[in-house]
Amino acid sequence: MKVEARLLIWLGVFIGIMGIVYGIWSKEWGGTAMLIGTAILGIFPGLYYRWWSKRMGDRPEDRDATMAEGAGRIDTFPGSSIWPFALGMGCWFLVLALVFGTWFVVIGLPLVIFAVSGATAESRRGGDASGH
Amino acid sequence: MVDTLQPTTEHAHDDGHDEHHGASGLLNWLTTTDHKIIGMNYTVTSVIMMLLGGAMAMLIRAQLTVPDGGLVSLAKYNELFTMHGSIMIYLFAGPFAFGGLANYMVPIQIGAPDMAFPRLNALSYWLYLTGSITMLLGFFTAGGAANFGWVGYAPLSNSLNAPGAGADLWVGALILTGFSAIFTGVNLVATIFYLRAPGMTMFRMPIFTWNMLVTGILILLAFPVLTAGLVMLYCDRHFGTHIYDANGGGSPVLWQHIFWFWGHPEVYILALPFFGMVTEIIPVFSKKPLFGYKGMVFATITIAALSTGVWAHHMFTTGVVLLPFFSFMTYLISIPTGMKFFNWIGSMWGGQVQFTSAMLFSIGFLLTFLIGGITGILLASPPLDFFTHDTYFVVAHFHSVVIALVIGAMAGIFYWYPKMTGRFLSERLGKIQFWLLFGGGLLFVMPGYLVGLRGMPRRMAVYIIDPTWQNLNIWSSVGGFLMGISMLIFAANALKTMKTPKTAGPNPWDGHTLEWFTTSPPPHHNFYSLPNIKSERPTWDYFHPDAPALTHDDHDPSHVPGAVKADAQ
């Protein structure tokens, strides 16, 4: 995880220095604010990964390792789920409400709430609604 | 023997690893969380978008074959160039690369069973699809589609100048596709950071995966800015705010700052995936390892870092930006980009180059992108930019770049089509398509440079009656039509191939990376087994156990390193 952390920190520091030079030189605050914000967006997660990399040491994917060293469960991957589709449709109706009128909210908002609730429940159960 | 084990994965609700368990057809499509199906969905949808955007380009070019063309009305022409640009940039180039091929290939290239967040991945696709439909809905509204250019400049995009629903649909579509891109960026970064196979260190990752990682990070840095800018634009249009309104104390130039703060990194969000694709293809068809692996990685990171500091070179003529800063930063980008070109040439140098369709498209990408890149360096000079701003010179410059991306997309499709479908595209049709697309692309852009230097402004449906201008426009249109024909040939090739048997096998190109170790198409969760990973070419190492493995410090295949790393030893 060290390389990942360095990548983000390096990007953030570079953009931060660029932001400081740009801000002092141009005195244009919109661009300066965006550059500094971008720098923080790189440095913060980078420091988080650095902290983690020190805590957990090298993983099998961070060093020379055989497949056997990584054997076992990788992660839990959700199977097929209707909730991303339902949430996508809900978001779509909410955006259409911005254009065609608030009555679209009547469809969109319940759909979003229903889909988020369904997806959360699905995760907690560790399976989909059909109980597989 | 080479150790080929695969870590087991756990399916949330199906221990049998059979994803579909009863769901089939439409229900399977609606509920899938498999990155390969989602990647295919993205690929097919984005190619359809490219064909739609291309059809609009054909209308535009037909209109410009005569100075006072009456094929479409002036108002409809504004809609056409706005939607052509919007579709190609927002709905084709980016989603094809980071939603389509990256979604499909990145997990496989790093030996992962899926993306890190499969349901978020599915949501990304649905937001992209609904965003695309939303933008196209503009054509069916009373006032027509958005008509202020793909950049949506204030005050042209305010409620006074663009009052119709088409403009709001454009804003809404970009909010949907913006979130879709952000979610994909999150997924790509998390997948690459957390789901690599044992031994797949960061500096053994395929260059395509490296480029997609950097693209994912750039998406996270750039897209939220655009989405925030669009929300403010919507507020200006409907809630009475004056953020971009000079009369109310706001600043129209602020929109340009925000838009291009997203827009220039976006150029590299579009380009880096295609850089990655050709970097995979060139060594495979040159029968050599990649020349300068680490140099390629650092060039990619440097391009990404610099791309955040060049946005206002699109705004030189506003008169309120710091010219030396943005000009210098823009010039700097040519250094890592040039480094990539030397490495691509170095990868071919002395190799046994096979001119397959994928390789031809890759070389075509290099040449076309080079033209776009060099004219970009010209435009980084403020005096030259003042002279050519908003002329066809600029149109020809960025079309050189985006046509290169289309050619690069074809390289990626021809290279990975056997992996995704188990079938080969016709090489003969591919080569015909290549020459039409490459030749047509050059014929399209070159007259554009010339007519631009003569002063022809962009986004105009009519122009002065001048034989030189008209001749150049006719040549440009002929080039555009040739490109259109090349796409029809591609469609015919794809349709014809659907009926052929699956003969590709797992590794038809003698590939280097892990996707060529699994079946074509890959099974659910991608692998039955994995080779040990000791270099950036694990599949090649596996199938060539007697060859000396390479370290990053030694890319000369004629030299046998002291410590031979192949497991078979």
Interface residues (C-beta under 8 A of the other chain):
Chain A: M1 V3 E4 L7 L8 W10 L11 F14 I15 M18 V21 Y22 W25 S26 E28 G30 G31 M34 L35 T38 L41 G42 Y49 P60 E61 D62 R63 D64 A65 T66 M67 A68 E69 G70 A71 G72 R73 I74 D75 T76 F77 P78 G79 S80 S81 I82 W83 P84 F85 L87 G88 M89 C91 W92 V95 L96 L98 V99 F100 A119 G126 G127 D128 H132
Chain B: D3 T4 L5 Q6 P7 T8 T9 E10 H11 A12 H13 D14 E19 H20 H21 A23 N28 L30 T31 T32 T33 A112 P113 D114 A116 P118 R119 L120 N121 A122 L123 Y125 W126 L127 L129 T130 T134 A165 D168 L169 V171 G172 A173 I175 L176 F179 F193 L195 R196 A197 P198 G199 M200 T201 M202 F203 I217 L220 L221 V225 Y234 H238 L254 H257 I258 F261 I301 A304 A305 T308 G309 W311 A312 V320 V321 L322 F325 M329 H525 L530 P531 N532 K534
